[in-house]
Amino acid sequence: MCEVIVLFNGFSTKLEDRIMKANCTCTLIKASKNIIVDTMTAWDRQKIIQALAEHNIIPDEIDYVVCTHSHADHIGNNNLFVNAEHIIGTCVHRGELFFDINFKNEGYKICPEVKVIATPGHTLDDVTVLVETTICGKPTCFAITGDLFEKEEDILNPSIWKELGTVELQKTQSQMRCNIIDVANFIVPGHGPMFAVTDNIRRTIKNQVLA
């Protein structure tokens, strides 16, 4: 069994025209490997170190860093984790070694419980981390999606994710959101608290797929 621990909930708020205050959700996965997903901004170094310490982990014990995409608020502390393999969008590397992974067809299995799959939309190279675990005896899937889902509010107000994504990829993003919502029991979005997936949410997302 593995744990999905949200260290920090992301947020995003428009302050005025062309200025937004934002930071990403940062998530720790304790499985057969230690994995951190999205490392916030460069100003959050000590916050991450302290949060990991509260779970008895130091940065050198992180095996994998996954950044759901390469925007600055998701990659700011990657260099804390020099013992880890880094997956930044669909780019996989360890130090100066870069690995050719076919995310589109295969995804990338980090360990038996955790897989990274391509979910383009917010950017061309977005990925989602799928974590399979058990809660109260029931198989449960957590999807750590980055900005594929901005926050729970973007389900009833899709203009939120559309305004913050790539215009040319809106159709793709709507389909990827549908694909993920179909398999996930919980979504960890890029800029809001984790939320449970209901049948009503699934229906809403399916009705938003762009033709």
Disulfide bonds with the S-S distance in Angstrom:
none
